[in-house]
Amino acid sequence: MEIAGLLYEGRMDGENATMCRAPRAHVDVASTVDTFARFAKDQYNDMVALLAALSTKLKSSSNAYTTVDQDIQGQMNSILDCGRYVAPENR
């Protein structure tokens, strides 16, 4: 969860994203920044889900590091078992 917090703090600054919108910036720049910001948000959400799922598998001194109810654990296992990497250029 600490890593997810660090990723959250490193996200695109809202002020920078706002300043890059048309008419403040060229239309092409605004479009590219918007595409990047949406991609970065998607990547952030994927990473948080992955880290949360992995945290349920950690063990510390033979005790569970994180515990969740059975339904949530099933969803986390599904992320780990069925998830697949898709390269950015193939999205």
C-alpha positions in Angstrom: 0.0 0.0 0.0 3.0 2.3 0.6 4.0 1.8 -3.0 0.5 2.7 -4.2 0.6 5.8 -2.1 3.9 6.8 -3.7 2.5 6.2 -7.1 -0.5 8.4 -6.2 1.8 11.2 -5.1 3.7 11.0 -8.4 0.7 11.3 -10.6 0.2 14.2 -13.0 -0.4 17.4 -11.3 -3.9 18.7 -11.9 -2.7 22.3 -12.5 -0.2 21.1 -15.2 -3.0 19.1 -16.9 -5.3 22.1 -16.8 -2.7 24.5 -18.2 -2.2 22.1 -21.1 -5.8 22.3 -22.3 -6.9 24.2 -25.3 -7.0 27.2 -25.7 -4.1 27.7 -23.3 -2.0 25.3 -25.3 -2.0 24.2 -28.9 -4.7 21.7 -29.8 -2.2 19.0 -30.6 -0.4 19.5 -27.3 -3.7 19.4 -25.4 -4.7 16.2 -27.2 -1.4 14.5 -26.4 -1.4 15.6 -22.8 -5.0 14.3 -22.4 -4.1 11.0 -23.9 -1.1 10.7 -21.6 -3.1 11.7 -18.5 -5.8 9.1 -19.3 -3.1 6.4 -19.9 -1.3 7.3 -16.7 -4.5 7.1 -14.7 -5.3 3.7 -16.2 -1.9 2.4 -15.4 -2.1 3.8 -11.8 -5.5 2.0 -11.2 -4.1 -1.3 -12.6 -1.0 -1.0 -10.4 -3.1 -0.4 -7.3 -5.3 -3.4 -8.0 -2.2 -5.6 -8.6 -0.4 -4.4 -5.5 -3.6 -4.9 -3.4 -4.0 -8.4 -4.8 -0.4 -9.3 -4.2 -0.6 -7.9 -0.6 -3.1 -10.6 0.2 -0.5 -13.3 -0.6 2.3 -11.9 1.6 3.2 -13.8 4.8 5.2 -12.3 7.7 6.5 -14.7 10.4 3.9 -17.3 9.3 1.0 -14.8 9.8 -1.1 -13.3 7.1 0.1 -9.8 6.2 -3.3 -8.7 4.9 -6.6 -10.6 5.4 -9.8 -10.1 3.4 -13.1 -11.9 3.3 -13.5 -14.9 1.0 -15.4 -13.0 -1.8 -12.7 -10.3 -2.0 -10.0 -12.9 -1.9 -11.6 -14.7 -4.9 -11.6 -11.4 -6.8 -7.9 -10.8 -5.9 -7.0 -14.3 -6.9 -8.8 -13.7 -10.2 -6.7 -10.6 -10.9 -3.5 -12.6 -10.2 -4.6 -15.8 -12.1 -6.4 -14.3 -15.1 -4.8 -10.9 -15.5 -2.5 -10.4 -18.5 -0.1 -7.7 -19.6 -1.0 -5.7 -22.6 1.8 -3.5 -24.0 0.8 0.2 -24.2 1.2 0.2 -28.0 -1.3 -2.7 -28.3 -4.1 -1.0 -26.4 
